């Protein structure tokens, strides 16, 4: 059995797909990391990531299927679900057969899993955008911490670039030791390993205290509904909310 391996990036995955199409291969397994179950009877084929080839493959998908299919591919890929690569490949294979009609078969076994994963990641991205709380650091940069269930930094970055474009900010995903940083011109994804919180500006705690006071003052204790709170704001989102600190 052959195992196809890539570097774990979306570009790397697209490069691998381009290789499979060119060689006419049908993979049994696609992985992005070392597999402890490999043995002497397993051959591993590693495909080097190629940005130009990946972009060409994405353009071909957009032309053959649709730009929406490209969005679905990326969003489902960011779920980091085990085995998602093979699901994406099956979706692409089906798309190569039916073309632009691919997503008109939402119940098809090659399409349904991708739509389901994309919806889940999309919901997580939307929820994460709502709980980002920036804090001003001593260096004048604005810092926020999140721990989303899925890798959504790339999906939320355009929103904050448009909304907070006049300031330098960084959103840190502690679960993955990654961050997306904006420098008033462009955003980029980078590795970022930080324990604790960076030094905050002198006025940050004062503003945080005012926000907590406001939050407490508008609350109506008699109308507290813990079950509804849990539904709308699960506990895993509350850890880094200024008003609940």
C-alpha positions, 0 to 999 in steps of 0.5 A: 500500500502506498501512502501519499504525504505532504507538508500539512499546508493547503498549498502542499495538499493542492500540489499533491492533488496536482501530482495525483491527477498528472500521474493518474493515481488513486490514493488509498491514504493521504497523511501530513505527518509521520505514521506510526503504523507504517511497516516494511510493506508500506511505501511512502511517497512525499510530494514537495509543496510547490506554490506555483503548482498549487495556485495553478491547481486551485485555478483549475478547480475554480474553472472546472467546478466553481470559486465556491468549491475552492472556498469549501475545500479550504474551509473543510481543510482547516477542520484538521479532521483526521482523514480530511485529505482523502475526503477532499480528494474524493470531492475533487474526483466527483467534481471532475466528473460532474463539473460545476454541478458538483455542489448540487448533489449535497447528499452525495457521499463525496459531497456531504462530508465536505459541506458538513465540515465547511459548515462546522468550521464556518460556524466556529470562525463566526463565533471566534470573531465575536469573542476576540478581545484586544488588549493594548501592549506596551509596544503599542500593538493590540493583542488577543488570545483565542483557542478555537476548535478549528484552525480559523485564523485565516478565515477571521483575519480579513474581517479584522483587517477591514474593521481594525485596519488602522492599528497593528494587531495580533491574534494568537491561537494558543491551541496551535501556537500560531498567530495572525498579525496585521501591520496596517497593510497586510496580514500574515500567518506565523508560528507564535509560542507565548506563555502568559500575556505580553506586557500591557500598557499602563491604561489597559487595565483601567479600560478593562476595569471600565468595561467590566463595570459597564458589563455588570451594570447593564446585567439584570440579575433577575433575568439571568438564564444560565442554560441560555448563556451556555447555549449562546456562549459555551464555557470554552469561549469565556476564558479570555473574555475581558468582561468575564475575567 
